[in-house]
Amino acid sequence: MAAEGFSNTRFLTVSEVAEVMRLSRMTVYRLVKAHDLPAVRFGRSYRVPEHAIEDYVQHHSTLADEERPDKQSDKDPA
């Protein structure tokens, strides 16, 4: 795999992710273990790509489907 793909990727520690998301470190570990938040393991520690946080928040947004800009409403316009 070429290193160019990672040149702009910033990897965060679990503590940094917890601070950014305002969660406990244990909650971040649970998200990683459940594969809800992608992470790379380096030795005994995890690093989370910064874009994974944005993707997680976007995917788990609580907006109703008709309010989400990326989803089409199930209702047909009459």
Secondary structure as UniProt FT lines:
FT   HELIX           3..6
FT   TURN            7..8
FT   STRAND          11..13
FT   HELIX           14..21
FT   HELIX           25..33
FT   TURN            34..35
FT   STRAND          40..42
FT   TURN            43..44
FT   STRAND          45..49
FT   HELIX           50..59
FT   HELIX           65..67
FT   TURN            69..70
//
